[in-house]
Amino acid sequence: MTALRAIPPAAGMGAMRSINRVILRSAFMPLFFGTPLAALLLLLLGIVGLWGARSWPVMLGAVVHLAGMTGVTAAFNVPLNTRLDGAGENIARAEAKWLHYLSAWTRWNHLRTISSITASALFVVERVRSG
């Protein structure tokens, strides 16, 4: 996002729009949708007691991933991408939307990153604990 902020707004918006369109048809999408399904499965297995009382790191990791990665993406990043795509051709309005987009998208992306790292760390904790 720092690189996109450094170029003229019209170019940055065009690049981000292109990224958003290409990613929807890429190998990224099955991976992106696969991880919340795996997290949900781990959470359900924890709830039914597969690991007993020791499963709290896995269950917490699954919840953190589902809320912090998948939830934030659906509630914030995707709507921002949709609004950017429909920003229109009015340059003054489009540039204002772009500046808002850069700030908001980056903020929510940091939360997604922290959530993913936290969830991964919790999964590792469980793996280390279980030997």
N, C-alpha and C positions, 0 to 999 in steps of 0.2 A: 504494500500500500504506500510505503514511503516513495518508491519509484514512480508509482502512478500519480502521487501528489506533486512530484517534481516536474512533470510534463504539463503542457497546456491542458486546461480542463476538458476541452472537446476531445483531445486525444486520449486522455485518461479515461473518460467516460466510454469512449469507443472501445478501448482495450478491455475494460471491465465488462462491458456488455458482451464482447466476443468471448471472453473467458467464461462468463455465465452460460452462454448458449452452448459452447463446445462441451463444457463439463457435463451437461445434461445427457449427452450422447456418448459419454466416454466410459471406460472400464471403472472409473471412480465410483459411479453410481451404485453398482452391485455391492462394492465394498462399503460404501457409505450406508446403504440400507441393511447390509449384513451385520454390521457391528451392533446396531440397536436390537436386532433380532437375537443375536448372541447374548447381549446383556439381559434382555428380557427372559431368555431361557435360563440363564444363570440365576436370575432373581427368583424365578418360579421354582427352580430346583432347590434353592435355598429355603424358600417358604415351605415347601413340602418336606423339608428336613433331610435332604440328601447328605448334607455335611454335618448335621446335628447343630448344636449350639455354637460350634466354632465357625460357622459360615458367615459371620457378620462382616468380615472384610469383603467377601465376594458380593454379598447382597448390597452393602453400602457402595461398593465400586460400580455395581450395575445401576443403582439409583443415581449416582453421580453422573455416570455416562448418559443415561436416558434423559435426565433433566438438564444437565449442563452442556451436553453436546447436541443431542437430538432435539431437545426442547427449545434451546436457544436458537438453533439453526432454523427450526420451523417457525418460531414466534418472532424472530428478529431479522436474521440474515436473509432468509428467503424473501420476506416482504420488502426489505431494503432493495434487494436485487430487482424485484418486480417493479418497484417505484422508479428505480434508475432506468429500467428498460422503457418505461413510459414517460420519461422526463420531457420529451418533446423537443422541438427545435428552437424554442424561444431561448436564446443564448443566455440572457441575464438570469432567467428562472432556472435554466438547466445548470448553470454554474453554481448557483446558490444550493440547489439540490445536491450537486456533486460534493461541495464542501461539507454539507451535512452528512452525506453518505460516507465519505472518507472517515469522518470522526466516529459516527455511530457504528459502522461496519467493523472498524478496527477494535473499538471497545468490546463489542459482542464477540468478535473473533478471539480476543484475548481471554475472555471468559470460557469460550469453547476449548481453547488450548489448555488452560489451567484445569478445567474439568477432565479433559482426556488424560492429562498427566496424573491427576489425582486418582482417577479410576484405575489406570494402569498400575500405579503404585500399590493400591489396595489389592489388586489381583496378585501382584508379586508378593505382598505380605502374606496372603493366604497360601501361596505356593511354598514360600519359605517355611511357614508355620507347619504345613502338612508334610514337609520333608520330601 
